Amino acid sequence: MQINFLGMMKKRGGWLALLFIGEMLTASAMQYFETELEKVIALTLFIPLIMSSGGNSGSQATSLIIRALALRELTLKDWWKVIIREIPTGISLGILLGIIGITRITVWQQLGIYNYGEYWFFIAITVGAALVGIVTFGSLAGSMLPFILKRLKFDPASASAPFVATLVDVTGIIIYFSVASFILSGILL
């Protein structure tokens, strides 16, 4: 804790302001898919789940990579080894969360806790498939950002996790509604 208040504000405030502005892209992405949202209101119920799952997987990967870099278990040249490891890890974690999401929607529908409508199963598949994509993207983005920031001479510890959260929020919405457009096209959209 050698840094003074102004130094801390400079180090953290600039990143947070930049990321806040970047997060506005999430609203733009949602506006782009406004028609889909109006047609299938049930999709909105899962936006927090989708966004947090991608952000959590990305933040988790970021933390592990920052630690490994700090302990010199990894160097900048090891980025490709990390990608090779993170692709199957992200897909597997996405499948795990996707199965949980599909199961949750199915149980709620079958028990009458919530009625997702006649095409509830397609909504469940949409959520599950989107989770695979978003968690995989989050894992890759989260594992690569510390390498990129370190290469650009920025401190990965001060920027990686918030940057991953912002990046995955925006791309998570795009992935979610792109998957929804593909699966639900001709059915609900």
C-alpha positions in Angstrom: 0.0 0.0 0.0 2.8 2.4 -1.0 0.5 4.3 -3.4 -1.2 7.6 -2.3 -4.8 8.5 -2.8 -4.3 10.5 -6.0 -2.1 7.8 -7.4 -4.8 5.2 -6.7 -7.5 7.4 -8.3 -5.3 7.8 -11.4 -4.5 4.1 -11.6 -8.1 2.9 -11.1 -10.3 5.9 -12.1 -9.2 6.1 -15.7 -9.8 2.4 -16.3 -13.2 2.5 -14.6 -14.3 5.6 -16.5 -13.2 4.0 -19.8 -14.9 0.7 -18.9 -18.1 2.5 -17.9 -18.2 4.2 -21.3 -17.5 0.8 -22.9 -20.3 -0.8 -21.0 -22.7 1.6 -22.8 -22.2 -0.7 -25.7 -24.2 -3.3 -23.8 -27.2 -1.1 -24.0 -26.6 -0.5 -27.7 -26.4 -4.3 -28.2 -29.7 -4.8 -26.4 -31.3 -2.0 -28.4 -30.2 -3.8 -31.6 -32.1 -6.9 -30.5 -35.1 -5.0 -29.2 -37.5 -6.7 -31.7 -36.4 -10.2 -30.5 -36.9 -9.0 -26.9 -40.4 -7.8 -27.6 -41.4 -11.1 -29.3 -39.9 -13.4 -26.6 -40.0 -11.7 -23.3 -38.8 -14.9 -21.6 -35.4 -14.3 -23.1 -35.0 -11.2 -20.8 -35.3 -13.4 -17.7 -31.9 -15.0 -18.4 -29.9 -11.9 -19.4 -28.4 -11.5 -15.9 -27.5 -15.3 -15.8 -26.0 -15.2 -19.2 -23.9 -12.0 -18.5 -22.7 -13.1 -15.1 -21.7 -16.6 -16.3 -19.5 -15.2 -19.0 -18.1 -12.5 -16.7 -17.4 -15.0 -13.9 -15.6 -17.5 -16.2 -13.6 -14.6 -17.6 -12.7 -13.2 -14.2 -11.8 -16.6 -12.9 -9.4 -17.2 -15.9 -8.0 -13.7 -15.5 -7.2 -14.3 -11.8 -5.5 -17.6 -12.5 -3.3 -16.1 -15.3 -2.3 -13.0 -13.4 -1.3 -15.2 -10.5 0.7 -17.5 -12.8 2.4 -14.5 -14.4 3.3 -13.0 -11.0 4.7 -16.3 -9.8 6.6 -16.6 -13.1 4.9 -19.9 -13.8 4.0 -18.4 -17.2 5.7 -15.9 -19.5 4.3 -13.9 -22.4 5.6 -16.6 -24.8 3.2 -19.1 -23.1 0.0 -17.5 -24.4 -0.6 -20.2 -27.0 -0.3 -22.9 -24.4 -3.0 -21.1 -22.4 -5.3 -20.9 -25.5 -4.9 -24.6 -26.1 -5.9 -25.3 -22.5 -8.7 -22.7 -22.3 -10.7 -23.8 -25.4 -11.6 -27.2 -24.0 -11.9 -25.9 -20.5 -14.3 -23.1 -21.6 -16.4 -25.4 -23.7 -16.6 -28.0 -20.9 -17.6 -25.3 -18.3 -20.1 -23.9 -20.8 -21.6 -27.3 -21.3 -21.9 -27.8 -17.5 -23.6 -24.5 -17.0 -25.7 -25.0 -20.1 -27.0 -28.3 -18.7 -27.8 -26.6 -15.4 -29.6 -23.8 -17.3 -31.7 -26.3 -19.4 -32.5 -28.3 -16.3 -33.7 -25.3 -14.4 -36.0 -24.1 -17.2 -37.3 -27.7 -17.6 -38.0 -28.2 -13.9 -39.7 -24.7 -13.6 -41.9 -25.4 -16.6 -42.8 -29.0 -15.5 -43.6 -28.0 -11.9 -45.6 -25.0 -13.1 -43.4 -22.5 -11.3 -43.1 -20.5 -14.5 -44.7 -20.9 -17.9 -42.3 -20.1 -20.6 -44.9 -20.9 -23.2 -45.6 -23.5 -25.8 -42.0 -23.5 -27.1 -40.3 -23.6 -23.7 -37.9 -26.3 -24.8 -36.5 -24.1 -27.5 -35.9 -21.3 -25.0 -34.1 -23.8 -22.8 -31.9 -24.9 -25.7 -31.2 -21.3 -26.5 -30.1 -20.5 -23.0 -27.9 -23.7 -22.9 -26.3 -23.1 -26.2 -25.6 -19.5 -25.5 -24.0 -20.4 -22.2 -21.5 -22.7 -24.0 -20.6 -19.8 -26.3 -20.4 -17.1 -23.7 -18.5 -19.1 -21.1 -16.0 -20.3 -23.8 -15.6 -16.7 -25.0 -15.3 -15.4 -21.3 -12.6 -18.0 -20.6 -10.6 -17.1 -23.7 -10.9 -13.4 -23.2 -10.1 -13.7 -19.5 -7.0 -15.7 -20.1 -5.7 -13.6 -22.9 -6.2 -10.1 -21.6 -3.5 -10.3 -18.9 -1.0 -11.3 -21.7 -2.2 -8.4 -23.9 -2.1 -5.8 -21.1 1.3 -7.0 -19.9 2.7 -6.8 -23.5 1.3 -3.3 -23.8 3.1 -2.4 -20.5 -0.1 -2.0 -18.5 -0.6 -3.6 -15.1 -2.8 -6.7 -15.7 -3.9 -6.7 -12.1 -5.5 -3.3 -12.2 -7.4 -3.7 -15.5 -8.0 -7.3 -16.5 -11.0 -8.3 -14.4 -13.0 -5.1 -15.1 -12.1 -5.1 -18.7 -13.1 -8.8 -19.1 -16.4 -8.0 -17.4 -17.2 -5.2 -19.8 -16.0 -7.1 -22.9 -18.0 -10.2 -21.9 -21.1 -8.2 -21.1 -21.2 -6.7 -24.6 -20.3 -9.9 -26.4 -22.5 -12.0 -24.2 -25.6 -10.1 -25.3 -24.6 -10.4 -28.9 -23.9 -14.1 -28.6 -27.1 -14.8 -26.6 -29.4 -13.0 -29.1 -27.5 -14.4 -32.1 -28.0 -17.9 -30.8 -31.7 -17.0 -30.0 -32.2 -15.7 -33.6 -30.7 -18.9 -35.0 -32.6 -21.4 -32.8 -35.9 -19.5 -32.5 -36.1 -18.2 -36.1 -39.4 -19.4 -37.7 -40.6 -20.6 -34.3 -40.9 -17.5 -32.1 -39.0 -14.9 -34.1 
